[in-house]
Structures are given as C-alpha cells and as structure tokens.
Amino acid sequence: MFGMTNKKVSTESYKGVRDFYPEDQAVQNYIFGVMRKVAESWGYLEYSASVLEPLELYKSKSSEEIVNEQIYNFIDRGGREVALRPEMTPTVARMVAARIQELPKPVRWYSIPNLFRYEKPQRGRLREHWQLNVDMFGISSPYADTEIIMVAADIMKKFGAKSEDFVIKINSRELLQKILEKAGVAGGEAIFVYRLIDKKEKMPEDEFRRSMAALVGEEPAEKILEMLYFDGALTTMFHSEASAVWLEEVINILKSRGVSNVLFSPTLTRGFDYYTGVVFEVFDTNKENPRSLFGGGRYDNLAENFVNEKIPAFGFGMGDVTVHDFLETHGLLPEISSSTDLYIAVAPETDLAEVYKVADTFREKGINVAVDISDKKLADQLKSLEKTKVPFVMTVGATEIKSQRFVLRDTNTREEKIGSIEEIAGMIK
C-alpha cells in the first residue's frame, strides 16, 4: 500500500539548503531586521512576489550560466515552463513595468526573497539562499547610483563593520564597452569578453591572457589588456567619455559623503548580461574570508522587455549566506536571546487553568510568556530552562495565585524581585 514502508527517511535536509532551528532563525531574523530597518530608513518600500516565474523571464535576461546550468525548472500540468526564481531583478523589473504609468518616480523598493540555484554547495554559496534586493527605478542620475551604493555601505556599518573591514569596488559596463570598441570588439562577441573579465580574479594571469587572445585575437586582446592595466589610456578616457565622467562623479560623490573605502576597479564586470552602466561589488578585506560579498549596478534596458519604454534602474542584491560568513569572520554576530520574555514554572498540584489566567494577563500587557506544562518537579523545570535563554522566570503555585504576589528572577544575574503582575510587567519591559 502507498506510504506503508519500514524504511526510515533521512533527517538530513536536501543538499545545499538549510534547516533553521530556533537559534539559527533568531540570527536570520537579526540579519533581516538590520537590512529591513536600513532600507526603510532611506525611504524604500517592501514588496514581494511568488517564487514561481515563467522560465521565459530569465532567458536572455539573466546570465547564460544561470539559465543553462543553475536554474530549477519544470513543466507544469498546463504544459508551461516554470522556474524557481534564481534572482529577483527580472521579477521586480516586470512588476514595475506593469504599473509604470501610475508609480511616482523615483520608485524605491526592497525585498528579502529566497532564491534557488542548482550549483555546487560551498562556503558562501548554497542552492537556496535569501537576498536583500534594493532597487531604484525612474531616475537616470549619478545621484541614484550613489544613493543605492550608500544604502549598501550603511547596512554594512549598521552590522558593526568598519570602513577597513570591506572595500567597495566600482566600475562601469558602459566604459568597458567603450574600451572593447576601441579594441575593435563589439556586438555579441563583447558579451563573452565581459564574462571572461568577470572570471579574471579566479584565473592565473597567463591563462587569462591566452583566453582573451583565443576569444578576440592577439591584437585586440593586447589593446584591451593595455587599456585595462595601464592608467594612461583610462585617464584619457576619463576626460573624453561620458561614461567615465559619470563614473568619476559617482566616486567623488561617495567620497564626499564619507564613503572612503570605494575603489575604482577596471576589470569589475558583474556576471549578469543586463547591466548597462556603473557596477559595484563589496569585498571582505579579512584574509580569512577574502571574497566578494554582494554587488549590483545600473540596468536601464531590462524593463524594455515588458513595455515600449526605457525605465532607468539601479540596484543591488545582498545574500544572507555571505553576510553571515562576514559577520562570523569579524566577530559581529550578536548574542541572541529568546523571543520569550517570561517562563512560568508551575509548582506541584497547582491548577493550570489559574496559571494560564496569570500568563494571559501578562500577554495582555505585551509580555511573551511560556507556561511549563511538563508536570516535572520544580527543580527539573528550572534546570531545563537553562538552555532556552529566556531572560526571566517566575514560579507560580497556589500561594502566588491567591496573593497575586510573585517572585521574578533574572536568569542571568539570579537577582530576584517581588511584585504584582503590573509591577513585574514593568520590570520586564
């Protein structure tokens, strides 16, 4: 019969995803809480969407690697190609495009969705993760780019990071395009050059040069490398190209606003094909975690896939896995206490209905209360409490119920105070 088997199912989660036990969820809630608070402090509004999207949304709009190798997709019962979202940017572009005529500009939105990619699980990369997305639509200005990058820097600071703990590398895809054009590389060939440059930091120098030459030819490869590596060519472009002037203005505004750890990086490209202007990436400077944390950029053409108009856009995605690793590496993870404020231990032969009345009165005053209904001895109830990190405990028996006077104990300091429900509620708050 279906479902009848003696074989035990493994307690392990699916490979590359995580179970969040209460202590893990508390840390996750802290991370999300900082993200949400900072985004809203800058005037961004929260939105959400289904994890299911038509596969078509990502074809030609995301990177080739994601679409061909990493996307989770299936055919539904209606014969439609469906995907679990691997990223949020195409979704938010679709949503904004759907209501672009009625949305006041600039549109400032954020979300913290979960995303799915079939890739090899490793430090900083899993098959499911959550990601803060912060995006601004409707404004084509260096100040829009600057604001988004400053939101990212502000989040890092609110996590407790110092400027020297991370570096913000910045470049322009439009400037890179000009470099490739000057080297005689254009059209579809440029996409493959961007992808190669994006992998540069993970390749030996000689392999990178050989790959570039194989891709575009010896002479164009030398021109590209010369302009990327030697300040002379780039300095000239910074005075003549609009994209370079824009990038320089963004960097200058950031530095004038106190973001001192921004660094021009001519080989930074970001992996997605839809980027059109300034791109940035935040890197951990700690030698124990020398990796990219998150990034973003300008993508002015993405909404044109949905409506017949260009909608300027700039945003970033900050993943929870790399943020957690960063906080752990820098000793910035907080001490997490229980969301339960008060634990009530129940004395023997006490009417539980009366105990729940006491607990209900505390809840009405905004106190989170758990009642021990295990019927264990008082000593065992208090001993089991040691693992919960609940800050306060109170023993309730017939005497306390009759007198309405209770003894409140701080589980950390062991200090005890006596009072009525009203007085004790004030002590807990």
C-alpha positions as MATLAB code, in Angstrom:
seq = 'MFGMTNKKVSTESYKGVRDFYPEDQAVQNYIFGVMRKVAESWGYLEYSASVLEPLELYKSKSSEEIVNEQIYNFIDRGGREVALRPEMTPTVARMVAARIQELPKPVRWYSIPNLFRYEKPQRGRLREHWQLNVDMFGISSPYADTEIIMVAADIMKKFGAKSEDFVIKINSRELLQKILEKAGVAGGEAIFVYRLIDKKEKMPEDEFRRSMAALVGEEPAEKILEMLYFDGALTTMFHSEASAVWLEEVINILKSRGVSNVLFSPTLTRGFDYYTGVVFEVFDTNKENPRSLFGGGRYDNLAENFVNEKIPAFGFGMGDVTVHDFLETHGLLPEISSSTDLYIAVAPETDLAEVYKVADTFREKGINVAVDISDKKLADQLKSLEKTKVPFVMTVGATEIKSQRFVLRDTNTREEKIGSIEEIAGMIK';
ca = [
       0.000    0.000    0.000;
       1.213    3.509   -0.831;
       3.011    5.142    2.100;
       3.478    1.891    4.052;
       7.189    1.167    4.438;
       9.624    0.262    7.192;
      12.406    2.319    5.658;
      13.241    5.378    7.717;
      13.501    8.698    5.910;
      16.736   10.611    6.493;
      16.666   13.559    8.887;
      19.124   15.415    6.625;
      17.828   18.345    4.589;
      18.082   18.463    0.788;
      21.679   19.079   -0.287;
      22.565   22.761   -0.466;
      19.690   24.117    1.619;
      19.425   24.807    5.351;
      17.156   23.975    8.254;
      16.689   26.917   10.586;
      16.353   25.732   14.165;
      15.125   28.444   16.562;
      18.646   29.649   17.417;
      19.504   29.806   13.680;
      16.248   31.564   12.863;
      16.968   34.148   15.562;
      20.264   35.047   13.827;
      18.495   35.109   10.450;
      15.821   37.405   11.893;
      18.544   39.728   13.195;
      20.183   39.896    9.740;
      16.840   40.559    8.043;
      15.940   43.093   10.727;
      19.051   45.206   10.077;
      18.511   45.005    6.316;
      14.845   45.976    6.603;
      15.452   48.821    9.060;
      18.186   50.452    6.953;
      16.279   50.099    3.665;
      13.196   51.693    5.184;
      15.273   54.459    6.796;
      16.213   55.518    3.235;
      12.585   55.561    2.126;
      12.383   52.166    0.376;
       9.089   50.246    0.423;
       8.862   46.482    0.798;
       7.345   44.326   -1.945;
       7.137   40.587   -2.582;
       6.282   38.075   -5.322;
       5.799   34.358   -5.876;
       8.840   32.112   -6.009;
       7.427   30.675   -9.259;
       8.038   32.530  -12.511;
       7.751   31.624  -16.221;
      11.112   30.286  -17.401;
      10.928   32.776  -20.269;
      11.524   35.607  -17.797;
      15.157   34.520  -17.378;
      16.023   33.532  -20.942;
      18.221   36.272  -22.446;
      17.753   38.385  -19.294;
      19.977   36.524  -16.826;
      23.474   35.156  -17.289;
      23.924   32.186  -19.610;
      25.376   30.150  -16.733;
      22.265   30.628  -14.594;
      19.803   29.779  -17.366;
      21.662   26.776  -18.797;
      23.240   25.263  -15.698;
      21.786   26.566  -12.448;
      18.063   27.146  -12.826;
      15.484   24.850  -11.237;
      12.701   24.426  -13.788;
       9.866   22.071  -14.660;
       6.817   21.683  -16.917;
       3.569   22.222  -15.012;
       0.322   20.333  -15.680;
      -0.737   23.002  -18.158;
       2.413   22.436  -20.228;
       4.021   25.722  -19.136;
       7.751   26.069  -18.473;
       8.126   27.202  -14.855;
      11.203   28.161  -12.846;
      12.040   28.671   -9.203;
      13.432   32.213   -9.248;
      17.258   32.273   -9.304;
      17.339   36.073   -8.837;
      14.860   38.874   -8.098;
      15.825   41.622  -10.569;
      13.787   40.341  -13.569;
      10.771   39.966  -11.261;
      10.942   43.499   -9.888;
      11.508   44.889  -13.387;
       8.376   43.052  -14.528;
       6.351   44.374  -11.584;
       7.478   47.975  -12.044;
       6.858   47.820  -15.797;
       3.308   46.586  -15.155;
       2.443   49.778  -13.245;
       4.972   52.270  -14.534;
       2.331   54.823  -15.550;
       0.872   55.081  -12.049;
       4.024   54.810   -9.910;
       5.541   58.105   -8.676;
       9.232   58.450   -9.604;
      11.649   57.562   -8.272;
      10.339   54.136   -7.322;
      12.235   52.947   -4.235;
      11.516   49.271   -3.462;
      13.176   46.477   -1.482;
      12.502   42.805   -0.735;
      14.146   39.843    1.013;
      13.161   36.843   -1.152;
      14.527   33.328   -1.168;
      16.293   32.280   -4.385;
      17.235   28.911   -5.880;
      20.229   27.929   -7.986;
      21.496   24.439   -8.732;
      25.194   24.899   -8.062;
      27.885   23.120   -6.075;
      27.387   23.923   -2.373;
      30.432   25.592   -0.832;
      31.309   28.353    1.597;
      29.267   31.395    0.634;
      27.182   29.520   -1.975;
      24.182   27.268   -1.423;
      21.306   26.061   -3.587;
      18.807   28.161   -1.678;
      19.506   31.491   -0.035;
      17.769   34.697    0.937;
      18.789   38.018   -0.541;
      18.040   41.628    0.203;
      17.225   43.427   -3.053;
      17.226   47.237   -3.053;
      16.291   48.986   -6.303;
      15.508   52.484   -7.583;
      13.563   52.993  -10.823;
      12.829   56.054  -12.922;
      15.935   58.188  -12.292;
      18.978   58.393  -14.584;
      21.490   60.270  -12.460;
      24.828   59.656  -10.723;
      22.972   60.527   -7.515;
      20.713   57.484   -7.946;
      23.777   55.245   -8.307;
      25.367   56.933   -5.313;
      22.300   56.539   -3.104;
      21.999   52.811   -3.750;
      25.695   52.238   -3.008;
      25.383   54.324    0.160;
      22.428   52.196    1.305;
      24.670   49.139    0.877;
      27.505   50.793    2.832;
      25.053   51.907    5.534;
      23.825   48.330    6.012;
      27.412   47.143    6.467;
      28.028   49.873    9.056;
      24.801   49.020   10.911;
      26.029   45.419   11.123;
      29.012   46.832   13.013;
      31.559   46.751   10.174;
      34.248   49.433    9.988;
      35.351   51.003    6.689;
      38.567   48.990    6.737;
      36.612   45.707    7.046;
      35.332   45.884    3.463;
      36.056   47.581    0.164;
      33.551   48.752   -2.450;
      34.996   48.078   -5.922;
      33.338   50.084   -8.694;
      33.441   50.210  -12.480;
      31.224   50.929  -15.487;
      29.964   48.404  -18.019;
      29.458   51.294  -20.439;
      33.104   52.292  -20.005;
      34.151   48.675  -20.590;
      32.058   48.701  -23.747;
      33.985   51.760  -24.978;
      37.269   50.005  -24.224;
      36.186   46.983  -26.255;
      35.004   49.179  -29.125;
      38.386   50.933  -29.236;
      39.993   47.489  -29.415;
      37.719   46.510  -32.303;
      35.456   44.192  -30.296;
      31.695   44.758  -30.500;
      28.318   43.057  -30.767;
      27.736   39.563  -29.435;
      31.462   38.972  -29.004;
      31.566   41.607  -26.248;
      29.259   39.545  -24.007;
      31.790   36.723  -23.904;
      34.609   39.171  -23.134;
      32.610   40.552  -20.194;
      32.128   37.039  -18.857;
      35.833   36.284  -19.212;
      36.832   39.514  -17.454;
      34.348   38.675  -14.692;
      36.307   35.467  -14.029;
      39.722   37.165  -14.119;
      40.348   37.130  -10.363;
      39.888   33.362  -10.296;
      42.329   32.669  -13.154;
      46.131   32.676  -13.415;
      47.363   35.739  -15.334;
      48.816   33.786  -18.275;
      45.637   31.716  -18.643;
      43.527   34.880  -18.678;
      45.691   36.426  -21.414;
      45.585   33.248  -23.520;
      41.805   33.011  -23.122;
      41.370   36.631  -24.157;
      43.530   36.141  -27.244;
      41.632   32.988  -28.187;
      38.369   34.886  -27.833;
      39.114   38.066  -29.793;
      42.524   37.588  -31.414;
      46.037   38.569  -30.379;
      45.981   42.254  -31.382;
      42.558   43.188  -29.886;
      43.475   41.245  -26.752;
      46.651   43.289  -26.294;
      44.721   46.535  -26.776;
      42.111   45.503  -24.207;
      44.731   44.464  -21.660;
      46.715   47.667  -22.242;
      43.686   49.861  -21.594;
      42.657   47.835  -18.541;
      46.093   47.714  -16.940;
      47.784   50.969  -17.834;
      46.456   54.206  -16.347;
      47.372   56.299  -19.407;
      44.613   55.016  -21.689;
      41.978   55.059  -18.963;
      42.984   58.532  -17.784;
      42.482   59.851  -21.315;
      39.066   58.214  -21.473;
      38.048   59.758  -18.150;
      38.321   63.163  -19.791;
      36.565   62.262  -23.039;
      33.953   59.578  -22.460;
      30.580   60.398  -20.852;
      30.530   57.004  -19.096;
      33.907   57.726  -17.495;
      32.812   61.195  -16.392;
      29.650   59.676  -14.861;
      31.690   57.028  -13.018;
      34.132   59.608  -11.716;
      31.247   61.746  -10.440;
      29.763   58.762   -8.592;
      33.108   58.039   -6.934;
      33.598   61.703   -5.978;
      30.087   61.983   -4.511;
      30.604   58.814   -2.478;
      33.898   60.092   -1.071;
      32.375   63.499   -0.289;
      29.618   61.688    1.645;
      32.176   59.830    3.774;
      32.410   56.529    1.850;
      36.209   56.367    1.846;
      36.571   52.663    1.009;
      35.432   52.925   -2.615;
      37.967   51.744   -5.202;
      37.900   52.014   -8.994;
      38.417   48.521  -10.427;
      38.624   48.479  -14.264;
      38.150   44.698  -14.523;
      34.973   44.529  -12.432;
      32.055   43.488  -14.696;
      29.412   41.633  -12.625;
      28.026   38.435  -14.133;
      24.631   39.459  -15.464;
      24.144   40.470  -19.097;
      21.595   43.184  -18.329;
      23.961   45.692  -16.669;
      24.346   48.907  -18.687;
      26.302   51.408  -16.571;
      28.005   51.670  -13.183;
      28.514   48.348  -11.400;
      29.876   47.728   -7.919;
      30.863   44.838   -5.687;
      31.611   44.715   -1.967;
      34.580   42.582   -0.868;
      35.662   41.382    2.577;
      39.205   42.593    3.369;
      39.809   39.942    6.055;
      42.382   37.366    4.913;
      40.269   34.596    6.467;
      37.342   35.422    4.159;
      38.836   37.060    1.022;
      35.795   37.035   -1.183;
      33.040   39.029   -2.831;
      30.080   39.599   -0.516;
      27.479   41.165   -2.813;
      27.018   43.772   -5.522;
      24.809   45.403   -8.102;
      24.629   48.032  -10.787;
      22.637   50.020  -13.329;
      20.289   48.121  -15.676;
      18.381   50.682  -17.756;
      17.239   48.309  -20.523;
      15.721   45.398  -18.591;
      12.183   46.826  -18.338;
      12.088   47.234  -22.139;
      11.428   43.502  -22.278;
       7.953   44.279  -20.906;
       6.997   47.786  -22.112;
       7.933   50.038  -25.014;
       9.940   52.491  -22.977;
      13.252   52.666  -21.185;
      12.981   52.710  -17.392;
      16.258   53.733  -15.701;
      17.114   51.376  -12.833;
      19.894   50.780  -10.315;
      20.007   48.199   -7.541;
      21.893   45.532   -5.618;
      21.368   42.115   -4.067;
      22.889   41.201   -0.679;
      22.802   37.461    0.105;
      22.295   36.181    3.643;
      24.944   33.431    3.362;
      27.889   35.713    2.564;
      26.652   38.291    5.099;
      26.530   35.629    7.814;
      30.059   34.477    6.914;
      31.266   38.096    7.046;
      29.691   38.717   10.469;
      31.103   35.446   11.788;
      34.601   36.191   10.448;
      34.641   39.672   12.020;
      33.080   38.604   15.335;
      29.949   40.669   14.661;
      27.261   38.046   15.225;
      25.094   39.170   18.145;
      24.278   37.284   21.343;
      20.759   36.071   20.636;
      18.245   35.831   23.477;
      14.885   34.079   23.360;
      11.830   35.868   21.986;
      10.047   34.568   25.098;
      10.250   37.203   27.857;
       8.982   35.167   30.800;
       8.906   31.484   31.667;
       6.423   30.331   34.280;
       7.455   27.272   36.261;
       4.449   25.562   37.841;
       4.513   24.333   41.451;
       3.133   20.815   42.185;
      -0.634   20.427   42.470;
      -1.349   23.846   41.025;
      -4.470   24.478   38.958;
      -3.095   25.025   35.416;
      -6.206   26.956   34.418;
      -5.335   29.569   37.071;
      -1.721   29.659   35.916;
      -2.862   30.341   32.342;
      -5.011   33.225   33.627;
      -1.832   34.772   35.093;
       0.002   34.194   31.804;
      -2.879   35.717   29.802;
      -2.751   38.874   31.938;
       0.963   39.241   31.180;
       0.309   38.721   27.450;
      -2.285   41.484   27.502;
       0.495   43.761   28.744;
       2.759   42.832   25.813;
       4.866   40.181   27.592;
       5.679   36.925   25.730;
       5.030   34.073   28.182;
       5.594   30.307   28.121;
       3.997   28.049   30.751;
       5.681   24.788   31.772;
       3.078   22.035   31.430;
       5.529   19.131   31.683;
       4.444   18.111   35.207;
       8.130   17.780   36.139;
       9.490   18.625   39.554;
      10.232   22.314   40.025;
      13.986   21.693   40.089;
      13.796   19.852   36.751;
      11.653   22.598   35.219;
      14.217   25.223   36.191;
      17.105   23.070   35.002;
      15.558   22.602   31.544;
      15.177   26.376   31.368;
      18.975   26.835   31.276;
      19.133   26.002   27.546;
      16.342   28.354   26.478;
      17.972   31.776   27.123;
      14.654   33.132   28.433;
      15.637   36.242   30.473;
      13.088   35.908   33.286;
      11.450   33.072   35.204;
       8.673   33.023   37.771;
       7.366   30.127   39.860;
       3.588   30.064   40.288;
       1.754   27.951   42.835;
      -1.455   28.153   44.875;
       0.095   30.693   47.279;
       1.105   33.097   44.492;
      -2.268   32.775   42.765;
      -4.105   33.589   45.969;
      -1.893   36.546   46.999;
      -1.255   37.826   43.454;
       2.322   38.497   44.553;
       5.066   36.859   42.510;
       8.842   36.417   42.643;
      10.595   37.354   39.397;
      14.109   36.007   38.809;
      16.583   37.306   36.249;
      18.068   34.119   34.746;
      21.411   35.822   34.036;
      22.084   37.722   37.275;
      19.942   35.495   39.566;
      18.546   38.702   41.075;
      15.028   38.340   42.466;
      12.240   40.941   42.797;
       8.752   40.665   44.261;
       5.665   42.384   42.915;
       2.198   42.247   41.410;
       1.591   41.358   37.789;
       1.507   45.063   36.956;
       4.798   45.745   38.763;
       6.536   42.702   37.303;
       5.403   43.557   33.786;
       7.090   46.940   34.267;
      10.302   45.243   35.448;
      10.401   43.001   32.358;
       9.777   45.825   29.896;
];
